[in-house]
Amino acid sequence: MKKELSTSEIIIKGHLWVNLPITILIISGFYIIHEYLKQSFNIALIGGIVIGWTYWSFSVKRWIKWALTNNVDSEKLYKIGIRNLLIWSRNDIKQVADKLNKE
């Protein structure tokens, strides 16, 4: 029998899998676009955000899937995700849950 995940474990995984890599990608993408590709500040900032947002769309689903397969209640996951700036709507959880139910 699996032990129940604590709220802090769920939050830490979310930050390590989602927020930390996104921050690194946005800063790195900005730097590369601005310094090496010689684009303006605004173009580099938009490019960095697009790179981070693309990664977010995949990584947040992986985090949600991990939480749901470890029997975290979707309402609890939603509250944790919103509070910690990991997800923006219940739809993110619903999409992953529907996909898991089909498997």
N, C-alpha and C positions, 0 to 999 in steps of 0.2 A: 504494500500500500504506500502510495506517495504521500510525503508530508505536504501540508498546505503551505503555499508560498506566502511569505510575509509581505506587507505593503512595501517595506523598504527594499526587499529583493526585487520586486516588480519595478519599482522606480529606478533602482540602480541599473538593472538590465536595460531599461528604456533609455536612460541617459547614455550608457555606454554603447548601445547598438544604434541609437538614433541621433540624439542631440550632439554628442561629442564629434562623431564623424562628419555630421553636417557642418558644424562650425569650422572644422579643419578644411573641409572641401570648399566652403564659401571663401575663406581667407586665402587658401592656396589658389583657387580658381581666379579670384580677383588679382592676386599678385602676378600670376603667370600671364593673364590677359593684359594687365596694365604694363608690366615691365618688359616682358618678352615679345608680346604681340603689338606693343606700342599703341594700345587703344586708350581712349579717354577714360577718365575716372568713372563716368556714368555707364559707359559700355562695359567696363570691367566689373563694376558692381552688379549690373544686371546679369552678366555672364556667370559670375560666382553664385548668385542666387538661383539661377536656372540649374546649375550643376547641383547645388545643395537640394533643391526642390525635387529634382529627378531622383536623387539618392533617397530622399525622405519617402517618396511614393513606394519604394521597394522595401526599405528597412522597417518602416512602421508596420507594414503587413507581416513581416517576419516576427516582429516583437509581439503583435497581437496574436498571431498563430501560436507562438511559444506559450503565451499566457493562457490562451484558451485550451491548449492541449494539456496544460498543467492545472486544469480545473479552476481557473480564476473566473469568478462570476462576471458576466459581461457588463453589468451595471457598475460593479466595483472597478473594473478595468476602465470604463468610460470616465468615472470620476477621477481616477488616478491620471489617466491620459490627459484630460482637460487641465487639471490642476498643475501638471508638470510640463505643459506645452508640447505634448507628444502627438496628440490627435486634436481634430477640430470638430468632429461630429460623430454621432452614433453610427452613421453610414459606414465609416471606416471599419468598425467592428462587425457590423452586419455583413459586409461583403466578405470578409475573411471567414466568419462563422458559416455563411451559406456555402462557401467553397469547401470548408472542412466537412460539412454535412453531406456533401455530394461524394466525397472520397470514401 
